[in-house]
């Protein structure tokens, strides 16, 4: 798409580096003095915290901890903090223009350039290196997320403050150029075998592709002074981005989940925006259906406020940043997406414990917001269906969070950031969580290793799914939903599927037909119906799991009540003749789950009173009226 249309004409299409001004440089005092006062005050007050900042050491014991005990948080936090503080100081210096933060900017640049590696230990596993070696090498460079983010940060700082830095010493900019070339641009040109590039047969790429390619484009567009090398690098990035677009689900659904949309769909947008700006609009694929659908996905899976449909590793509370969503909507002429962006918080105050996306912050500073909106102005799309990914969303009424909300997934158990969750569902009431997908904990070596599915929150028994004969769903593309049927009328939306193949043969399931539906109208309800039969009519033990942040209250046979918001309750109705209900607190939660759900969650277990060979069970969820 990109390469075919534009890849051979880049010298004619692109502005030269010295002519391209995507963001006002610090020397353009009129533009920087004209930013909104709130933004100016925020960045300067943040930077004032770090005028005497002691740059944290990068300890080799923290690097080796990944290999010894699977711990990565200490190392990552030190890396994030260094980069975030440098970004804050640099933007504040561009805003104020008085030199007050320059010494610390230089300190930060050299602290980061002196790091032995920008590659975190877990990411070394993505290419052929000595896996027995637990310490980094100053010559072992490769293109991965930390290298990409670090390079982009330094390139933009050099672009913004070059005259100021050159006034101190030209060696500052020269060091940035040397390190970015050595660690990012040269390895990128030398390799076609990075998995995320999209050149390996049968390997589907994910958010790494636009994330890394965005940094690569930034480097070649702003830093590379050899026109032919610049052309080759940008053309290769286009080709790689084509692979991302080509292998993206054709319905635009981000199967990694909305909290990964920012580097995935949002990352693609920023790549396309860079190319559009650098060519004065001559490179433009914003009218392509897949590009529009990748953006539209975000508002189709928005529930209310910070909550989005959160299957897989995704956080339930996502903040894609309203500014990039607004720009995406305007570029694709999608009014609903622009409206979604206006309803979301802007990029806001940066954290020092996560990635510092300097390009996004700079664009936000100079972005004109058209109109005002609040959270109630989100589009609140009534129905959405993603046929390729097999995800359905439905709410009681268009344009409002009031009432019941249902999301259901089919798919398979080899999706990006996969959980074993084929057939699971999410239910909300009035925009509040009722039955949910937990998400994931802080990453560790185990998260992406061979023991991944030993993590309890990835298993089907901690999703809204049945467990048969003590056997859980299995990971892999062969474990999937089949015969998936979506139905929609004004009065009802439903998704029906066969989920037997999501379980291994030892579960003994011949057929398990799950149908989840939202019924609208005066008798609104969510119904989940399971019709099942065991192989050879052999009776088996079965229990059904439901995960909720609401404290359950058993109010009678076949009825459990949940207070989902103060004074507002929902009732779960189940077949008390066949099912015995119990509630288990989920207390072994750590920081990431607690950020989404609080200190405690509950698992409802509806267990068959006797072993069963076949049957049909219906769960009904209704809002309490008294």
PALOVO-950342 format. One record per residue (C-alpha): x, y, z; chain; residue in one letter. Coordinates in nm, 3 decimals, padded with zeros to 5 digits, m for minus. Last residue first. Layout:
> px, py, pz, ch, aa
> X, Y, Z, A, A .
...
# end
This chain:
> px, py, pz, ch, aa
> m03.679, m00.189, 04.372, A, X .
> m03.602, m00.231, 04.001, A, X .
> m03.293, m00.451, 04.013, A, X .
> m03.107, m00.455, 03.681, A, X .
> m03.112, m00.789, 03.509, A, X .
> m02.863, m01.064, 03.435, A, X .
> m02.987, m01.406, 03.323, A, X .
> m02.782, m01.725, 03.321, A, X .
> m02.920, m02.020, 03.128, A, X .
> m02.814, m02.382, 03.149, A, X .
> m02.880, m02.656, 02.894, A, X .
> m02.793, m03.019, 02.944, A, X .
> m02.577, m03.316, 02.859, A, X .
> m02.371, m03.586, 03.028, A, X .
> m02.379, m03.438, 03.377, A, X .
> m02.195, m03.502, 03.702, A, X .
> m02.409, m03.396, 03.993, A, X .
> m02.474, m03.065, 04.168, A, X .
> m02.328, m02.874, 03.873, A, X .
> m02.114, m02.593, 04.010, A, X .
> m02.179, m02.222, 03.976, A, X .
> m01.856, m02.059, 04.095, A, X .
> m01.863, m01.683, 04.148, A, X .
> m01.514, m01.536, 04.153, A, X .
> m01.466, m01.219, 04.348, A, X .
> m01.229, m00.924, 04.320, A, X .
> m01.040, m00.736, 04.588, A, X .
> m00.803, m00.445, 04.632, A, X .
> m00.929, m00.216, 04.359, A, X .
> m01.027, m00.313, 04.005, A, X .
> m00.803, m00.152, 03.746, A, X .
> m00.514, m00.027, 03.957, A, X .
> m00.550, m00.339, 04.171, A, X .
> m00.492, m00.561, 03.869, A, X .
> m00.171, m00.376, 03.790, A, X .
> m00.042, m00.373, 04.149, A, X .
> m00.089, m00.729, 04.265, A, X .
> m00.388, m00.955, 04.318, A, X .
> m00.388, m01.268, 04.533, A, X .
> m00.713, m01.184, 04.710, A, X .
> m00.970, m01.323, 04.472, A, X .
> m01.264, m01.371, 04.707, A, X .
> m01.461, m01.691, 04.641, A, X .
> m01.841, m01.703, 04.611, A, X .
> m02.048, m02.019, 04.597, A, X .
> m02.343, m02.132, 04.390, A, X .
> m02.485, m02.483, 04.347, A, X .
> m02.634, m02.550, 04.004, A, X .
> m02.894, m02.803, 03.889, A, X .
> m03.219, m02.694, 04.051, A, X .
> m03.077, m02.350, 04.126, A, X .
> m03.074, m02.262, 03.754, A, X .
> m02.934, m01.909, 03.756, A, X .
> m03.053, m01.550, 03.801, A, X .
> m02.791, m01.277, 03.847, A, X .
> m02.936, m00.958, 03.992, A, X .
> m02.812, m00.602, 03.948, A, X .
> m02.803, m00.322, 04.203, A, X .
> m02.782, 00.056, 04.222, A, X .
> m02.782, 00.242, 04.555, A, X .
> m02.411, 00.319, 04.533, A, X .
> m02.275, 00.150, 04.224, A, X .
> m02.242, m00.216, 04.117, A, X .
> m02.435, m00.355, 04.412, A, X .
> m02.456, m00.722, 04.318, A, X .
> m02.740, m00.964, 04.396, A, X .
> m02.734, m01.340, 04.352, A, X .
> m03.048, m01.539, 04.274, A, X .
> m03.102, m01.910, 04.204, A, X .
> m03.229, m01.989, 04.555, A, X .
> m03.237, m01.668, 04.759, A, X .
> m03.056, m01.341, 04.822, A, X .
> m02.695, m01.456, 04.794, A, X .
> m02.502, m01.128, 04.806, A, X .
> m02.201, m01.087, 04.579, A, X .
> m01.944, m00.810, 04.639, A, X .
> m01.889, m00.638, 04.305, A, X .
> m01.553, m00.660, 04.125, A, X .
> m01.681, m00.963, 03.932, A, X .
> m01.552, m01.284, 03.775, A, X .
> m01.795, m01.559, 03.677, A, X .
> m01.694, m01.924, 03.658, A, X .
> m01.915, m02.219, 03.552, A, X .
> m01.855, m02.563, 03.697, A, X .
> m01.878, m02.906, 03.538, A, X .
> m01.813, m03.262, 03.654, A, X .
> m01.862, m03.523, 03.383, A, X .
> m02.118, m03.776, 03.268, A, X .
> m02.021, m03.985, 02.966, A, X .
> m02.275, m03.952, 02.685, A, X .
> m02.014, m04.086, 02.441, A, X .
> m01.864, m03.737, 02.429, A, X .
> m02.035, m03.486, 02.657, A, X .
> m02.323, m03.266, 02.548, A, X .
> m02.378, m02.897, 02.598, A, X .
> m02.626, m02.612, 02.556, A, X .
> m02.499, m02.300, 02.733, A, X .
> m02.721, m01.990, 02.739, A, X .
> m02.597, m01.649, 02.850, A, X .
> m02.875, m01.392, 02.881, A, X .
> m02.839, m01.019, 02.936, A, X .
> m03.162, m00.845, 03.023, A, X .
> m03.402, m00.566, 02.930, A, X .
> m03.768, m00.626, 03.010, A, X .
> m03.894, m00.284, 02.900, A, X .
> m03.684, m00.293, 02.585, A, X .
> m03.355, m00.448, 02.485, A, X .
> m03.233, m00.807, 02.510, A, X .
> m02.856, m00.851, 02.506, A, X .
> m02.747, m01.198, 02.399, A, X .
> m02.485, m01.461, 02.471, A, X .
> m02.516, m01.802, 02.306, A, X .
> m02.277, m02.085, 02.391, A, X .
> m02.297, m02.422, 02.218, A, X .
> m02.078, m02.682, 02.381, A, X .
> m02.054, m03.005, 02.182, A, X .
> m01.875, m03.339, 02.222, A, X .
> m01.682, m03.238, 02.531, A, X .
> m01.460, m03.501, 02.695, A, X .
> m01.227, m03.250, 02.859, A, X .
> m00.945, m03.487, 02.758, A, X .
> m00.994, m03.377, 02.397, A, X .
> m00.849, m03.032, 02.464, A, X .
> m01.084, m02.735, 02.507, A, X .
> m01.132, m02.444, 02.264, A, X .
> m01.276, m02.699, 02.020, A, X .
> m01.592, m02.729, 02.231, A, X .
> m01.663, m02.355, 02.192, A, X .
> m01.947, m02.363, 01.936, A, X .
> m02.075, m02.013, 01.883, A, X .
> m02.371, m01.777, 01.923, A, X .
> m02.348, m01.399, 01.939, A, X .
> m02.655, m01.193, 02.014, A, X .
> m02.807, m00.848, 01.972, A, X .
> m03.175, m00.789, 02.050, A, X .
> m03.472, m00.558, 02.013, A, X .
> m03.366, m00.349, 01.715, A, X .
> m03.237, m00.666, 01.551, A, X .
> m02.891, m00.823, 01.538, A, X .
> m02.757, m01.176, 01.509, A, X .
> m02.400, m01.297, 01.491, A, X .
> m02.325, m01.663, 01.421, A, X .
> m01.997, m01.843, 01.496, A, X .
> m01.980, m02.201, 01.367, A, X .
> m01.645, m02.254, 01.539, A, X .
> m01.465, m02.098, 01.834, A, X .
> m01.099, m02.177, 01.877, A, X .
> m00.829, m02.399, 02.015, A, X .
> m00.630, m02.473, 01.698, A, X .
> m00.463, m02.133, 01.726, A, X .
> m00.292, m02.226, 02.050, A, X .
> m00.358, m02.211, 02.424, A, X .
> m00.573, m02.474, 02.593, A, X .
> m00.908, m02.429, 02.767, A, X .
> m00.921, m02.582, 03.112, A, X .
> m00.984, m02.939, 03.226, A, X .
> m01.120, m03.007, 03.577, A, X .
> m01.382, m03.235, 03.426, A, X .
> m01.526, m02.940, 03.239, A, X .
> m01.454, m02.579, 03.332, A, X .
> m01.710, m02.328, 03.204, A, X .
> m01.639, m01.965, 03.116, A, X .
> m01.652, m01.611, 03.248, A, X .
> m01.275, m01.594, 03.288, A, X .
> m01.065, m01.711, 03.580, A, X .
> m01.121, m02.079, 03.496, A, X .
> m01.015, m02.000, 03.138, A, X .
> m00.657, m01.933, 03.246, A, X .
> m00.469, m01.609, 03.189, A, X .
> m00.535, m01.479, 03.543, A, X .
> m00.377, m01.789, 03.696, A, X .
> m00.034, m01.753, 03.539, A, X .
> 00.066, m02.109, 03.448, A, X .
> m00.026, m02.011, 03.097, A, X .
> 00.290, m01.807, 03.053, A, X .
> 00.529, m02.085, 03.157, A, X .
> 00.706, m02.097, 02.820, A, X .
> 00.788, m01.729, 02.845, A, X .
> 00.606, m01.406, 02.769, A, X .
> 00.457, m01.335, 03.111, A, X .
> 00.706, m01.561, 03.291, A, X .
> 00.992, m01.313, 03.255, A, X .
> 00.773, m01.061, 03.435, A, X .
> 00.508, m00.813, 03.328, A, X .
> 00.287, m00.647, 03.585, A, X .
> m00.045, m00.830, 03.615, A, X .
> m00.299, m00.908, 03.346, A, X .
> m00.659, m00.845, 03.246, A, X .
> m00.943, m00.937, 03.482, A, X .
> m01.213, m00.987, 03.218, A, X .
> m01.538, m00.867, 03.370, A, X .
> m01.879, m00.928, 03.512, A, X .
> m02.044, m00.616, 03.664, A, X .
> m01.836, m00.313, 03.571, A, X .
> m02.008, 00.028, 03.580, A, X .
> m02.129, 00.217, 03.271, A, X .
> m02.494, 00.196, 03.369, A, X .
> m02.450, m00.180, 03.411, A, X .
> m02.157, m00.364, 03.256, A, X .
> m02.120, m00.722, 03.129, A, X .
> m01.813, m00.887, 02.974, A, X .
> m01.819, m01.223, 02.794, A, X .
> m01.604, m01.531, 02.740, A, X .
> m01.652, m01.765, 02.447, A, X .
> m01.282, m01.826, 02.380, A, X .
> m01.090, m01.705, 02.685, A, X .
> m00.748, m01.864, 02.706, A, X .
> m00.570, m01.528, 02.727, A, X .
> m00.368, m01.398, 02.436, A, X .
> m00.139, m01.097, 02.422, A, X .
> m00.187, m01.124, 02.043, A, X .
> m00.432, m01.399, 01.958, A, X .
> m00.341, m01.763, 01.979, A, X .
> m00.638, m01.888, 02.180, A, X .
> m00.901, m01.840, 01.912, A, X .
> m01.182, m01.606, 01.813, A, X .
> m01.514, m01.596, 01.992, A, X .
> m01.571, m01.287, 02.202, A, X .
> m01.865, m01.128, 02.380, A, X .
> m01.935, m00.773, 02.497, A, X .
> m02.257, m00.675, 02.675, A, X .
> m02.384, m00.345, 02.816, A, X .
> m02.691, m00.296, 03.031, A, X .
> m02.862, 00.033, 03.106, A, X .
> m02.746, 00.392, 03.087, A, X .
> m02.419, 00.449, 02.896, A, X .
> m02.597, 00.660, 02.637, A, X .
> m02.580, 00.747, 02.265, A, X .
> m02.759, 00.440, 02.132, A, X .
> m02.960, 00.234, 02.375, A, X .
> m02.933, m00.098, 02.552, A, X .
> m02.570, m00.160, 02.470, A, X .
> m02.404, m00.411, 02.239, A, X .
> m02.051, m00.529, 02.159, A, X .
> m01.954, m00.832, 01.953, A, X .
> m01.605, m00.974, 01.894, A, X .
> m01.537, m01.242, 01.634, A, X .
> m01.192, m01.124, 01.526, A, X .
> m01.282, m01.138, 01.157, A, X .
> m01.651, m01.054, 01.204, A, X .
> m01.603, m00.747, 01.427, A, X .
> m01.957, m00.654, 01.525, A, X .
> m02.064, m00.327, 01.685, A, X .
> m02.394, m00.214, 01.833, A, X .
> m02.519, 00.089, 02.025, A, X .
> m02.227, 00.325, 01.967, A, X .
> m02.173, 00.540, 02.276, A, X .
> m02.040, 00.841, 02.076, A, X .
> m01.867, 01.001, 02.378, A, X .
> m02.028, 01.331, 02.485, A, X .
> m02.092, 01.210, 02.838, A, X .
> m01.719, 01.227, 02.908, A, X .
> m01.711, 01.600, 02.849, A, X .
> m01.687, 01.809, 02.539, A, X .
> m01.537, 02.131, 02.410, A, X .
> m01.504, 02.266, 02.060, A, X .
> m01.217, 02.244, 01.816, A, X .
> m00.899, 02.162, 01.999, A, X .
> m00.596, 02.329, 01.840, A, X .
> m00.290, 02.111, 01.867, A, X .
> 00.038, 02.284, 01.947, A, X .
> 00.105, 02.130, 02.288, A, X .
> m00.057, 01.804, 02.179, A, X .
> 00.190, 01.758, 01.894, A, X .
> 00.479, 01.799, 02.135, A, X .
> 00.333, 01.553, 02.385, A, X .
> 00.269, 01.296, 02.112, A, X .
> 00.621, 01.327, 01.978, A, X .
> 00.768, 01.295, 02.327, A, X .
> 00.608, 00.961, 02.408, A, X .
> 00.759, 00.908, 02.754, A, X .
> 00.708, 00.540, 02.833, A, X .
> 00.617, 00.447, 03.189, A, X .
> 00.707, 00.523, 03.551, A, X .
> 00.793, 00.892, 03.513, A, X .
> 00.432, 00.982, 03.444, A, X .
> 00.337, 01.261, 03.208, A, X .
> 00.071, 01.518, 03.291, A, X .
> m00.214, 01.518, 03.044, A, X .
> m00.224, 01.335, 02.711, A, X .
> m00.572, 01.478, 02.678, A, X .
> m00.861, 01.330, 02.872, A, X .
> m01.125, 01.168, 02.653, A, X .
> m01.456, 01.316, 02.533, A, X .
> m01.290, 01.521, 02.260, A, X .
> m01.123, 01.208, 02.129, A, X .
> m01.454, 01.023, 02.106, A, X .
> m01.606, 01.315, 01.917, A, X .
> m01.316, 01.301, 01.673, A, X .
> m01.381, 00.930, 01.635, A, X .
> m01.751, 00.985, 01.575, A, X .
> m01.675, 01.256, 01.320, A, X .
> m01.456, 01.027, 01.111, A, X .
> m01.296, 01.241, 00.842, A, X .
> m00.990, 01.011, 00.838, A, X .
> m00.740, 01.284, 00.928, A, X .
> m00.987, 01.452, 01.164, A, X .
> m01.061, 01.129, 01.348, A, X .
> m00.692, 01.043, 01.382, A, X .
> m00.615, 01.393, 01.510, A, X .
> m00.890, 01.370, 01.772, A, X .
> m00.775, 01.023, 01.877, A, X .
> m00.416, 01.151, 01.905, A, X .
> m00.533, 01.429, 02.136, A, X .
> m00.772, 01.225, 02.348, A, X .
> m00.501, 01.007, 02.490, A, X .
> m00.543, 00.629, 02.462, A, X .
> m00.626, 00.613, 02.831, A, X .
> m00.746, 00.264, 02.908, A, X .
> m00.917, 00.127, 03.216, A, X .
> m00.995, m00.241, 03.166, A, X .
> m00.625, m00.308, 03.107, A, X .
> m00.547, m00.531, 02.810, A, X .
> m00.375, m00.865, 02.851, A, X .
> m00.656, m01.038, 02.657, A, X .
> m01.012, m00.895, 02.651, A, X .
> m01.078, m00.545, 02.776, A, X .
> m01.385, m00.380, 02.630, A, X .
> m01.321, m00.022, 02.741, A, X .
> m01.368, 00.163, 03.068, A, X .
> m01.217, 00.508, 03.133, A, X .
> m01.552, 00.687, 03.104, A, X .
> m01.807, 00.450, 02.954, A, X .
> m01.806, 00.138, 02.737, A, X .
> m01.569, 00.212, 02.450, A, X .
> m01.535, m00.084, 02.214, A, X .
> m01.683, 00.086, 01.906, A, X .
> m01.507, 00.409, 01.995, A, X .
> m01.164, 00.250, 01.959, A, X .
> m01.245, 00.031, 01.662, A, X .
> m01.310, 00.342, 01.451, A, X .
> m00.936, 00.404, 01.423, A, X .
> m00.844, 00.065, 01.284, A, X .
> m01.157, 00.089, 01.067, A, X .
> m01.042, 00.415, 00.904, A, X .
> m00.702, 00.268, 00.821, A, X .
> m00.866, m00.048, 00.688, A, X .
> m01.101, 00.151, 00.466, A, X .
> m00.825, 00.360, 00.305, A, X .
> m00.901, 00.733, 00.311, A, X .
> m00.608, 00.806, 00.542, A, X .
> m00.364, 00.672, 00.283, A, X .
> m00.177, 01.000, 00.222, A, X .
> 00.179, 01.070, 00.108, A, X .
> 00.151, 01.400, m00.082, A, X .
> 00.029, 01.583, 00.227, A, X .
> 00.326, 01.817, 00.266, A, X .
> 00.558, 01.517, 00.224, A, X .
> 00.707, 01.529, 00.575, A, X .
> 00.364, 01.603, 00.723, A, X .
> 00.196, 01.305, 00.558, A, X .
> 00.489, 01.075, 00.638, A, X .
> 00.484, 01.182, 01.003, A, X .
> 00.104, 01.145, 01.014, A, X .
> 00.121, 00.795, 00.869, A, X .
> 00.370, 00.692, 01.137, A, X .
> 00.159, 00.864, 01.405, A, X .
> m00.151, 00.680, 01.282, A, X .
> 00.025, 00.345, 01.292, A, X .
> 00.125, 00.413, 01.651, A, X .
> m00.235, 00.497, 01.741, A, X .
> m00.349, 00.168, 01.589, A, X .
> m00.077, m00.026, 01.772, A, X .
> 00.112, 00.191, 02.021, A, X .
> m00.210, 00.354, 02.148, A, X .
> m00.428, 00.050, 02.074, A, X .
> m00.256, m00.155, 02.345, A, X .
> m00.493, m00.025, 02.616, A, X .
> m00.779, m00.096, 02.374, A, X .
> m00.716, m00.472, 02.344, A, X .
> m00.449, m00.693, 02.191, A, X .
> m00.714, m00.810, 01.943, A, X .
> m00.718, m00.461, 01.793, A, X .
> m01.026, m00.487, 01.574, A, X .
> m01.002, m00.315, 01.234, A, X .
> m01.234, m00.568, 01.065, A, X .
> m00.952, m00.701, 00.845, A, X .
> m00.751, m00.804, 01.147, A, X .
> m00.404, m00.653, 01.094, A, X .
> m00.182, m00.870, 00.871, A, X .
> m00.183, m00.636, 00.571, A, X .
> m00.161, m00.320, 00.781, A, X .
> 00.141, m00.448, 00.971, A, X .
> 00.302, m00.578, 00.652, A, X .
> 00.247, m00.240, 00.488, A, X .
> 00.421, m00.084, 00.788, A, X .
> 00.727, m00.296, 00.704, A, X .
> 00.727, m00.177, 00.343, A, X .
> 00.692, 00.183, 00.454, A, X .
> 00.979, 00.140, 00.701, A, X .
> 01.191, 00.000, 00.418, A, X .
> 01.110, 00.300, 00.199, A, X .
> 01.205, 00.533, 00.485, A, X .
> 01.541, 00.365, 00.530, A, X .
> 01.624, 00.350, 00.159, A, X .
> 01.532, 00.715, 00.104, A, X .
> 01.735, 00.838, 00.401, A, X .
> 02.034, 00.629, 00.294, A, X .
> 02.005, 00.788, m00.051, A, X .
> 01.966, 01.143, 00.079, A, X .
> 02.261, 01.119, 00.324, A, X .
> 02.174, 01.369, 00.599, A, X .
> 01.991, 01.128, 00.831, A, X .
> 01.865, 01.298, 01.148, A, X .
> 01.512, 01.428, 01.101, A, X .
> 01.342, 01.198, 00.850, A, X .
> 01.565, 00.894, 00.901, A, X .
> 01.544, 00.908, 01.278, A, X .
> 01.174, 00.988, 01.300, A, X .
> 01.096, 00.711, 01.050, A, X .
> 01.293, 00.464, 01.263, A, X .
> 01.115, 00.577, 01.578, A, X .
> 00.776, 00.525, 01.415, A, X .
> 00.893, 00.194, 01.271, A, X .
> 00.961, 00.061, 01.621, A, X .
> 00.615, 00.143, 01.756, A, X .
> 00.445, 00.076, 01.422, A, X .
> 00.578, m00.282, 01.425, A, X .
> 00.594, m00.353, 01.798, A, X .
> 00.214, m00.315, 01.814, A, X .
> 00.168, m00.659, 01.657, A, X .
> 00.320, m00.871, 01.382, A, X .
> 00.189, m01.203, 01.252, A, X .
> 00.456, m01.461, 01.174, A, X .
> 00.352, m01.702, 00.899, A, X .
> 00.636, m01.612, 00.662, A, X .
> 00.881, m01.374, 00.821, A, X .
> 00.898, m01.028, 00.662, A, X .
> 00.657, m00.856, 00.901, A, X .
> 00.910, m00.626, 01.066, A, X .
> 00.810, m00.752, 01.413, A, X .
> 01.005, m01.076, 01.381, A, X .
> 01.335, m00.897, 01.323, A, X .
> 01.482, m01.086, 01.028, A, X .
> 01.522, m00.813, 00.767, A, X .
> 01.829, m00.669, 00.933, A, X .
> 02.114, m00.443, 00.819, A, X .
> 01.903, m00.132, 00.765, A, X .
> 01.747, m00.155, 01.109, A, X .
> 02.081, m00.233, 01.270, A, X .
> 02.221, 00.086, 01.114, A, X .
> 01.928, 00.307, 01.215, A, X .
> 01.885, 00.204, 01.577, A, X .
> 02.193, 00.153, 01.797, A, X .
> 02.475, 00.290, 01.584, A, X .
> 02.277, 00.558, 01.405, A, X .
> 02.103, 00.669, 01.723, A, X .
> 02.430, 00.671, 01.917, A, X .
> 02.626, 00.867, 01.656, A, X .
> 02.354, 01.126, 01.598, A, X .
> 02.304, 01.183, 01.970, A, X .
> 02.680, 01.218, 02.022, A, X .
> 02.707, 01.467, 01.739, A, X .
> 02.427, 01.673, 01.891, A, X .
> 02.615, 01.700, 02.220, A, X .
> 02.955, 01.736, 02.050, A, X .
> 02.843, 02.064, 01.895, A, X .
> 02.908, 02.221, 02.234, A, X .
> 02.726, 02.471, 02.454, A, X .
> 02.585, 02.685, 02.173, A, X .
> 02.530, 02.364, 01.978, A, X .
> 02.287, 02.259, 02.252, A, X .
> 02.091, 02.583, 02.226, A, X .
> 02.083, 02.575, 01.847, A, X .
> 01.983, 02.209, 01.850, A, X .
> 01.707, 02.242, 02.109, A, X .
> 01.399, 02.108, 01.933, A, X .
> 01.561, 01.881, 01.673, A, X .
> 01.819, 01.745, 01.917, A, X .
> 01.542, 01.677, 02.168, A, X .
> 01.334, 01.509, 01.896, A, X .
> 01.623, 01.279, 01.801, A, X .
> 01.696, 01.195, 02.164, A, X .
> 01.338, 01.091, 02.241, A, X .
> 01.301, 00.895, 01.917, A, X .
> 01.619, 00.702, 01.996, A, X .
> 01.508, 00.616, 02.348, A, X .
> 01.166, 00.499, 02.228, A, X .
> 01.315, 00.277, 01.954, A, X .
> 01.589, 00.129, 02.170, A, X .
> 01.335, 00.059, 02.444, A, X .
> 01.091, m00.101, 02.199, A, X .
> 01.324, m00.320, 01.995, A, X .
> 01.588, m00.270, 01.726, A, X .
> 01.910, m00.450, 01.803, A, X .
> 02.252, m00.366, 01.939, A, X .
> 02.514, m00.599, 02.085, A, X .
> 02.831, m00.390, 02.073, A, X .
> 02.823, m00.243, 02.426, A, X .
> 02.736, m00.588, 02.559, A, X .
> 02.475, m00.661, 02.823, A, X .
> 02.513, m00.906, 03.112, A, X .
> 02.333, m01.238, 03.159, A, X .
> 02.509, m01.445, 02.895, A, X .
> 02.355, m01.790, 02.864, A, X .
> 02.117, m01.675, 02.591, A, X .
> 02.409, m01.589, 02.363, A, X .
> 02.232, m01.391, 02.095, A, X .
> 02.003, m01.469, 01.803, A, X .
> 01.715, m01.227, 01.813, A, X .
> 01.399, m01.164, 02.012, A, X .
> 01.549, m01.300, 02.333, A, X .
> 01.739, m00.976, 02.382, A, X .
> 01.397, m00.822, 02.454, A, X .
> 01.384, m00.985, 02.794, A, X .
> 01.712, m00.825, 02.898, A, X .
> 01.619, m00.467, 02.804, A, X .
> 01.796, m00.323, 02.500, A, X .
> 01.926, 00.032, 02.538, A, X .
> 02.273, m00.103, 02.606, A, X .
> 02.590, 00.006, 02.781, A, X .
> 02.425, 00.329, 02.892, A, X .
> 02.656, 00.621, 02.817, A, X .
> 02.409, 00.778, 02.573, A, X .
> 02.147, 00.780, 02.848, A, X .
> 02.361, 00.962, 03.103, A, X .
> 02.493, 01.185, 02.825, A, X .
> 02.150, 01.309, 02.726, A, X .
> 02.040, 01.340, 03.087, A, X .
> 02.332, 01.556, 03.190, A, X .
> 02.283, 01.773, 02.882, A, X .
> 01.919, 01.826, 02.975, A, X .
> 02.026, 01.897, 03.333, A, X .
> 02.256, 02.171, 03.214, A, X .
> 01.984, 02.311, 02.988, A, X .
> 01.711, 02.351, 03.250, A, X .
> 01.748, 02.724, 03.325, A, X .
> 01.859, 02.807, 02.973, A, X .
> 01.597, 03.081, 02.939, A, X .
> 01.379, 02.940, 02.661, A, X .
> 01.074, 02.881, 02.878, A, X .
> 00.881, 02.649, 02.648, A, X .
> 01.177, 02.475, 02.484, A, X .
> 01.339, 02.437, 02.826, A, X .
> 01.018, 02.287, 02.967, A, X .
> 01.006, 02.041, 02.675, A, X .
> 01.365, 01.935, 02.740, A, X .
> 01.325, 01.904, 03.117, A, X .
> 01.016, 01.687, 03.081, A, X .
> 01.178, 01.464, 02.820, A, X .
> 01.491, 01.416, 03.030, A, X .
> 01.277, 01.331, 03.333, A, X .
> 01.081, 01.078, 03.128, A, X .
> 01.391, 00.914, 02.990, A, X .
> 01.566, 00.870, 03.322, A, X .
> 01.247, 00.759, 03.495, A, X .
> 01.159, 00.497, 03.235, A, X .
> 01.505, 00.340, 03.255, A, X .
> 01.502, 00.334, 03.636, A, X .
> 01.149, 00.190, 03.637, A, X .
> 01.245, m00.073, 03.381, A, X .
> 01.539, m00.198, 03.585, A, X .
> 01.338, m00.226, 03.904, A, X .
> 01.037, m00.381, 03.726, A, X .
> 01.217, m00.663, 03.543, A, X .
> 01.214, m00.958, 03.784, A, X .
> 01.223, m01.310, 03.631, A, X .
> 01.422, m01.452, 03.925, A, X .
> 01.777, m01.504, 03.797, A, X .
> 01.756, m01.408, 03.430, A, X .
> 01.552, m01.093, 03.489, A, X .
> 01.752, m01.016, 03.802, A, X .
> 02.064, m00.984, 03.584, A, X .
> 01.963, m00.634, 03.470, A, X .
> 01.877, m00.533, 03.826, A, X .
> 02.215, m00.658, 03.947, A, X .
> 02.371, m00.466, 03.659, A, X .
> 02.246, m00.143, 03.808, A, X .
> 02.139, 00.148, 03.592, A, X .
> 02.217, 00.440, 03.824, A, X .
> 01.951, 00.702, 03.884, A, X .
> 02.015, 01.058, 03.761, A, X .
> 02.034, 01.285, 04.063, A, X .
> 01.790, 01.568, 03.995, A, X .
> 01.882, 01.914, 04.114, A, X .
> 01.663, 02.101, 03.865, A, X .
> 01.424, 01.805, 03.864, A, X .
> 01.116, 01.931, 04.046, A, X .
> 01.136, 02.253, 03.846, A, X .
> 01.071, 02.047, 03.534, A, X .
> 00.720, 01.961, 03.649, A, X .
> 00.640, 02.325, 03.726, A, X .
> 00.766, 02.423, 03.382, A, X .
> 00.559, 02.159, 03.202, A, X .
> 00.235, 02.233, 03.385, A, X .
> 00.264, 02.612, 03.371, A, X .
> 00.318, 02.616, 02.996, A, X .
> 00.031, 02.377, 02.934, A, X .
> m00.207, 02.583, 03.144, A, X .
> m00.089, 02.905, 02.980, A, X .
> m00.182, 02.790, 02.628, A, X .
> 00.108, 02.806, 02.384, A, X .
> 00.194, 03.145, 02.237, A, X .
> 00.542, 03.185, 02.384, A, X .
> 00.645, 02.872, 02.197, A, X .
> 00.519, 03.001, 01.864, A, X .
> 00.673, 03.346, 01.901, A, X .
> 00.997, 03.201, 02.036, A, X .
> 01.078, 03.004, 01.722, A, X .
> 01.427, 02.915, 01.852, A, X .
> 01.274, 02.622, 02.043, A, X .
> 01.184, 02.459, 01.714, A, X .
> 00.823, 02.461, 01.602, A, X .
> 00.703, 02.106, 01.535, A, X .
> 00.681, 01.937, 01.193, A, X .
> 00.940, 02.178, 01.045, A, X .
> 01.081, 02.015, 00.732, A, X .
> 01.316, 02.231, 00.530, A, X .
> 01.646, 02.122, 00.690, A, X .
> 01.545, 01.754, 00.664, A, X .
> 01.466, 01.781, 00.292, A, X .
> 01.095, 01.760, 00.214, A, X .
> 00.971, 01.429, 00.087, A, X .
> 00.782, 01.352, m00.235, A, X .
> 01.044, 01.380, m00.506, A, X .
> 01.311, 01.186, m00.318, A, X .
> 01.041, 00.944, m00.202, A, X .
> 00.925, 00.837, m00.547, A, X .
> 00.998, 00.462, m00.542, A, X .
> 00.823, 00.398, m00.209, A, X .
> 00.510, 00.603, m00.283, A, X .
> 00.228, 00.390, m00.414, A, X .
> 00.373, 00.040, m00.381, A, X .
> 00.556, 00.125, m00.061, A, X .
> 00.251, 00.264, 00.115, A, X .
> 00.000, 00.000, 00.000, A, X .
# end
